[in-house]
Amino acid sequence: MKKTLASLIVLSAAAIACGDEGSAPDFNLSGAKALLRKGLDSGSSKAPESNLFKIEANSNVTPVLEGIEVVSAHPISWGVIVTTRATGTDDLRTFYVKPDNTSGELPADIGHFIGENDNGDVAFVTSKVLRKATLTLETIQTTLTRPLVNSMSGNFAIISDNSVHQILNTVNGVRYNVMGCNGPGMVALDATHALIDDCQPNRVIDMATGERTESAPFALNHERVRSENGAVVLTQGLGSDHSLYYLGAVDVHGDITLVNEYGFSPGTPECLSCGSNSVLYKTGDYFIVRELSKVTVVKRGEPNPVFILSGYNVTSISTNDNRVYYLAEDSTGHPITGVYDLVTHENKVVLDSERFTEIHAMN
């Protein structure tokens, strides 16, 4: 089933502005290279201490926002999507914040952030899309009853009303029905092709025509990243040891080849329909895998892996600009926040006195 953009999307009448519930908080993203978030007690009636911080280029760690609890923060290519909670309540407010600290408030019922497409447009679970170019919200219009956005990769999203599942092109609004089996799992291969794991043999879809063609048989889980000529997945069954996981490069035809011969033991169990990666990351020509007892780096075109951050239990990773931003513990459980440069191999400990729950490299 195919629909055009005109029949699928209704535009907001005006650009999103700050809401009526009060002025926007004073955000300070200036110079941010990565974000750090602490978890706080949601039942507290006290004004919260700062729980969203930034790592600056000089490795200083300073607050992004003070006196307001931050529930989530998701870097995008042109800033950050931030959700806050009023002290002692469950009242959530969501904002987009640009690097120059200008911001706008989104509707209270926008729901949580799902992802960003290649144009910088941002999708939310409630089937709302914030367009980067105009800062207007568009509502995806489908025949589905109260559709939600389940997942997103590149320009494409899987939407569902728990009865019917569809793959949607978030740029032009074209959509097609798919099966709900295995999530379905999905990864964009380029601007017009995606691979869908919905228990059908023809897993590659041409979003311009809706035609589906057969792909190589391999398990598609949530550990996948976009690559220059398709995608790279971390999956079992590709290498000589079927108990291990291997990196496979998937092209736009659905064919898969080994990136190298190294077999991984991931630190987190895989799943078919998780929303985001937990062990596989990419920056530049580097693929980074958080294994059970180490962090392993594979550089495109080089056969031998490199092991980094030895002696740490790495709990969270985010990557950008050939750097690995990480949260870890040493052998005694002491918290470590640091940055590893994959080009120079310099490991810089930024903090060794505070424990954070999330780290996010700025895009």
Wavefront OBJ file of the C-alpha trace (Angstrom):
o trace
v 0.000 0.000 0.000
v 1.409 3.379 -1.031
v 0.230 6.865 -0.154
v 1.558 10.273 -1.131
v 2.908 12.916 1.202
v -0.123 15.166 0.695
v -2.517 12.546 2.046
v -0.211 11.388 4.834
v 0.997 14.435 6.685
v -0.767 17.410 8.194
v 1.404 20.423 8.919
v 1.154 22.533 12.009
v -0.093 26.056 11.406
v 3.050 27.672 12.792
v 6.538 26.969 14.018
v 6.841 25.485 17.490
v 7.328 28.121 20.158
v 7.767 27.933 23.889
v 4.668 26.553 25.608
v 2.183 28.360 27.785
v 3.247 26.600 30.975
v 6.111 29.003 31.635
v 9.262 30.254 30.030
v 11.863 27.851 28.717
v 14.679 26.900 31.092
v 18.113 28.460 30.651
v 20.064 25.833 28.741
v 23.818 26.095 28.332
v 25.113 23.815 25.569
v 27.982 26.127 24.619
v 31.113 24.129 23.816
v 29.505 20.758 24.595
v 31.281 17.699 23.160
v 29.225 15.166 25.117
v 26.388 15.092 27.648
v 26.282 13.316 31.004
v 23.088 12.568 32.931
v 22.582 11.406 36.492
v 19.447 9.620 37.648
v 17.500 11.411 40.409
v 14.736 10.399 42.809
v 11.481 11.259 41.006
v 9.577 11.356 44.287
v 11.660 14.123 45.818
v 9.862 17.380 46.623
v 13.129 19.314 46.790
v 14.500 21.335 43.931
v 16.884 18.900 42.241
v 20.581 19.420 42.008
v 22.031 19.559 38.508
v 21.739 16.215 36.748
v 22.567 17.130 33.127
v 26.171 18.105 32.419
v 28.382 18.685 29.403
v 31.963 17.684 28.691
v 33.745 20.580 27.010
v 36.706 20.430 24.627
v 39.086 21.226 27.507
v 37.543 18.278 29.460
v 35.813 20.556 31.952
v 32.455 19.215 33.169
v 29.804 21.881 33.776
v 25.983 21.910 34.155
v 23.739 22.288 31.115
v 20.709 23.080 33.258
v 20.309 23.850 36.952
v 17.391 23.510 39.362
v 15.268 21.378 37.021
v 15.381 17.599 36.722
v 16.271 16.290 33.261
v 14.521 13.003 32.486
v 16.176 12.428 29.101
v 18.547 14.121 26.675
v 19.102 12.981 23.080
v 21.713 14.728 20.906
v 20.689 15.308 17.293
v 22.656 16.791 14.387
v 21.497 20.343 15.200
v 21.238 20.279 18.989
v 19.524 18.215 21.676
v 16.007 17.012 22.492
v 15.578 17.450 26.261
v 12.709 16.341 28.510
v 12.445 17.875 31.985
v 10.241 17.192 35.003
v 8.899 19.795 37.420
v 10.044 19.325 41.003
v 7.976 16.805 42.967
v 5.590 16.103 40.057
v 5.204 13.923 36.995
v 4.729 16.949 34.722
v 7.037 16.584 31.732
v 8.127 19.306 29.288
v 10.068 18.589 26.103
v 12.284 21.063 24.254
v 14.557 21.225 21.263
v 17.742 23.120 22.124
v 20.216 24.440 19.558
v 23.984 24.834 20.169
v 23.477 28.608 20.553
v 21.092 27.797 23.443
v 17.954 28.979 21.656
v 15.101 26.566 22.306
v 11.463 25.810 21.655
v 8.929 23.801 23.607
v 7.064 20.886 22.074
v 3.512 19.775 23.031
v 3.149 18.088 26.401
v 1.833 14.892 24.798
v 4.677 14.581 22.267
v 5.995 11.371 23.864
v 9.558 10.165 23.840
v 12.181 10.728 21.156
v 12.615 7.901 18.619
v 15.217 9.105 16.119
v 16.430 11.527 13.466
v 16.359 11.068 9.697
v 19.016 12.045 7.162
v 17.479 15.521 6.772
v 17.678 16.255 10.500
v 13.920 15.788 11.026
v 13.093 14.292 14.438
v 10.434 11.618 15.056
v 8.588 10.957 18.319
v 6.678 7.885 19.466
v 3.307 9.646 19.023
v 3.796 9.802 15.216
v 4.837 13.445 15.295
v 7.754 14.653 13.136
v 9.618 17.896 13.895
v 10.989 19.311 10.627
v 14.456 20.821 10.977
v 14.012 23.259 8.084
v 10.833 24.899 9.394
v 10.634 23.875 13.067
v 7.045 22.783 12.421
v 5.424 19.615 13.721
v 3.762 17.260 11.264
v 1.436 14.426 12.227
v 1.755 11.221 10.241
v -1.690 10.491 8.795
v -2.387 6.826 8.082
v -5.299 4.420 8.014
v -3.952 2.932 11.250
v -5.780 3.554 14.505
v -3.632 5.695 16.827
v -0.296 4.617 15.292
v 2.943 4.742 17.253
v 6.489 4.902 15.921
v 8.246 1.716 17.022
v 11.738 2.257 15.603
v 13.700 4.312 13.107
v 16.758 3.956 10.878
v 17.902 6.555 8.380
v 14.860 8.003 6.610
v 12.596 5.100 7.554
v 10.399 4.275 10.535
v 8.315 1.295 11.565
v 4.853 2.433 12.686
v 2.099 0.299 14.166
v -1.277 0.339 15.917
v -0.476 -3.118 17.389
v -2.556 -4.682 14.635
v -1.042 -3.483 11.361
v 2.620 -2.609 10.854
v 3.971 -0.285 8.175
v 7.325 1.044 7.029
v 7.228 4.810 6.486
v 9.571 7.111 4.583
v 9.723 10.068 6.977
v 10.936 12.414 4.213
v 8.178 12.003 1.620
v 5.489 10.138 3.559
v 5.388 7.001 1.376
v 4.453 3.884 3.359
v 3.899 0.164 2.833
v 2.373 -2.588 4.954
v 4.779 -5.134 6.469
v 4.403 -8.119 8.766
v 4.708 -7.607 12.523
v 6.923 -10.669 13.043
v 10.289 -10.151 14.814
v 9.426 -6.585 15.736
v 9.847 -6.167 12.785
v 13.536 -5.365 12.785
v 14.623 -2.795 10.210
v 17.775 -0.991 9.059
v 18.171 1.604 6.312
v 20.638 0.644 3.560
v 20.565 3.986 1.743
v 18.099 6.821 1.109
v 15.665 4.563 -0.776
v 16.287 0.985 0.416
v 15.808 -0.771 3.750
v 16.174 -4.300 5.073
v 13.164 -5.560 7.043
v 13.150 -8.685 9.216
v 9.435 -9.565 9.276
v 9.702 -13.347 8.676
v 9.523 -12.987 4.893
v 12.333 -14.162 2.554
v 12.210 -10.948 0.501
v 13.691 -8.657 3.114
v 15.066 -5.766 1.001
v 12.448 -3.155 0.116
v 12.749 -0.437 -2.522
v 10.812 2.408 -0.927
v 10.316 4.100 -4.312
v 8.291 1.176 -5.696
v 7.450 -1.089 -2.773
v 9.151 -4.005 -4.530
v 10.807 -6.504 -2.212
v 13.739 -8.766 -3.108
v 15.484 -11.610 -1.325
v 18.455 -10.968 0.929
v 21.172 -13.188 2.305
v 19.945 -15.269 5.294
v 21.294 -13.769 8.510
v 19.766 -12.749 11.825
v 18.972 -9.040 12.114
v 18.918 -7.775 15.688
v 19.106 -4.248 17.079
v 22.932 -4.194 16.949
v 23.339 -2.504 13.574
v 24.771 0.780 12.287
v 24.495 2.698 9.045
v 27.568 2.545 6.852
v 28.785 4.232 3.692
v 27.528 1.479 1.379
v 24.667 -0.021 3.360
v 24.814 -1.130 6.977
v 27.010 -3.154 9.328
v 25.411 -5.683 11.666
v 26.719 -7.695 14.607
v 25.218 -11.159 14.303
v 25.804 -14.855 14.905
v 26.386 -17.480 12.233
v 28.673 -15.553 9.896
v 32.079 -16.816 11.037
v 33.744 -20.103 11.867
v 32.450 -20.214 15.473
v 28.647 -20.081 15.534
v 28.603 -19.246 19.248
v 30.336 -15.919 18.571
v 29.137 -12.734 16.887
v 30.720 -11.264 13.757
v 30.592 -7.939 11.952
v 28.899 -8.215 8.566
v 28.640 -5.484 5.929
v 25.223 -5.499 4.202
v 24.916 -3.814 0.795
v 21.785 -2.344 -0.824
v 21.001 -5.728 -2.411
v 20.959 -7.490 0.983
v 24.206 -9.370 0.391
v 26.498 -9.673 3.409
v 30.279 -10.028 3.739
v 32.490 -10.323 6.799
v 34.201 -7.117 7.885
v 36.958 -9.286 9.379
v 37.397 -12.749 10.895
v 37.287 -11.741 14.561
v 34.503 -13.267 16.679
v 32.954 -11.137 19.450
v 31.460 -12.005 22.842
v 29.101 -9.056 23.421
v 28.598 -7.724 26.908
v 24.806 -7.540 26.585
v 22.428 -10.198 25.243
v 21.076 -9.438 21.779
v 17.366 -9.024 21.062
v 15.242 -8.741 17.945
v 13.217 -5.620 18.653
v 15.170 -3.437 21.074
v 15.061 0.236 20.223
v 18.747 1.071 20.128
v 22.246 -0.365 20.121
v 23.812 -1.399 23.389
v 27.148 -2.881 22.276
v 27.872 -1.872 18.632
v 28.931 1.677 17.689
v 30.599 3.410 14.758
v 32.578 6.575 14.169
v 34.497 7.290 10.962
v 36.154 4.065 9.789
v 36.019 2.512 13.270
v 33.530 -0.056 14.587
v 33.469 -0.371 18.377
v 32.000 -3.370 20.227
v 31.511 -3.469 23.990
v 32.358 -7.075 24.818
v 31.860 -8.933 28.065
v 35.349 -8.180 29.415
v 36.803 -5.595 27.033
v 36.111 -3.030 24.339
v 37.199 -4.053 20.855
v 37.845 -1.750 17.902
v 37.891 -2.835 14.270
v 39.078 -0.340 11.653
v 37.714 -0.704 8.169
v 40.263 -2.384 5.890
v 42.477 -3.641 8.722
v 42.315 -7.354 9.650
v 43.363 -7.218 13.295
v 41.208 -5.767 16.091
v 42.551 -3.426 18.773
v 41.526 -3.808 22.423
v 41.079 -0.608 24.426
v 40.156 0.525 27.960
v 41.824 -2.480 29.558
v 41.082 -2.944 33.251
v 37.741 -1.137 33.099
v 34.217 -2.476 33.272
v 32.721 -0.227 30.595
v 28.999 0.313 31.203
v 28.098 2.886 28.543
v 29.592 4.141 25.274
v 28.866 6.909 22.789
v 30.986 7.875 19.779
v 31.704 10.835 17.526
v 34.630 12.325 15.610
v 36.846 9.217 16.088
v 36.427 9.389 19.863
v 34.828 6.999 22.342
v 33.075 8.705 25.252
v 32.539 6.177 28.016
v 31.306 5.450 31.530
v 33.125 2.702 33.398
v 34.212 1.272 36.716
v 37.684 0.242 37.765
v 38.393 -3.105 39.440
v 37.185 -1.777 42.799
v 33.893 -0.406 41.413
v 35.100 3.211 41.413
v 33.300 5.285 38.694
v 35.289 6.570 35.714
v 34.184 9.001 32.989
v 36.542 9.358 30.068
v 37.302 9.947 26.408
v 39.406 7.619 24.249
v 40.888 8.997 21.019
v 40.934 6.191 18.422
v 43.517 7.966 16.233
v 46.089 8.921 18.885
v 45.131 6.119 21.349
v 45.080 8.662 24.176
v 42.783 7.739 27.056
v 41.800 10.812 29.050
v 39.974 10.357 32.360
v 37.615 13.323 32.684
v 36.156 12.487 36.112
v 36.833 9.790 38.677
v 34.605 11.005 41.499
v 31.005 10.985 40.222
v 28.701 8.286 38.892
v 26.506 8.951 35.846
v 23.794 6.847 34.253
v 24.139 8.013 30.629
v 26.721 9.492 28.285
v 25.899 10.924 24.860
v 28.401 12.311 22.370
v 27.195 15.422 20.589
v 26.664 14.974 16.846
l 1 2 3 4 5 6 7 8 9 10 11 12 13 14 15 16 17 18 19 20 21 22 23 24 25 26 27 28 29 30 31 32 33 34 35 36 37 38 39 40 41 42 43 44 45 46 47 48 49 50 51 52 53 54 55 56 57 58 59 60 61 62 63 64 65 66 67 68 69 70 71 72 73 74 75 76 77 78 79 80 81 82 83 84 85 86 87 88 89 90 91 92 93 94 95 96 97 98 99 100 101 102 103 104 105 106 107 108 109 110 111 112 113 114 115 116 117 118 119 120 121 122 123 124 125 126 127 128 129 130 131 132 133 134 135 136 137 138 139 140 141 142 143 144 145 146 147 148 149 150 151 152 153 154 155 156 157 158 159 160 161 162 163 164 165 166 167 168 169 170 171 172 173 174 175 176 177 178 179 180 181 182 183 184 185 186 187 188 189 190 191 192 193 194 195 196 197 198 199 200 201 202 203 204 205 206 207 208 209 210 211 212 213 214 215 216 217 218 219 220 221 222 223 224 225 226 227 228 229 230 231 232 233 234 235 236 237 238 239 240 241 242 243 244 245 246 247 248 249 250 251 252 253 254 255 256 257 258 259 260 261 262 263 264 265 266 267 268 269 270 271 272 273 274 275 276 277 278 279 280 281 282 283 284 285 286 287 288 289 290 291 292 293 294 295 296 297 298 299 300 301 302 303 304 305 306 307 308 309 310 311 312 313 314 315 316 317 318 319 320 321 322 323 324 325 326 327 328 329 330 331 332 333 334 335 336 337 338 339 340 341 342 343 344 345 346 347 348 349 350 351 352 353 354 355 356 357 358 359 360 361 362 363
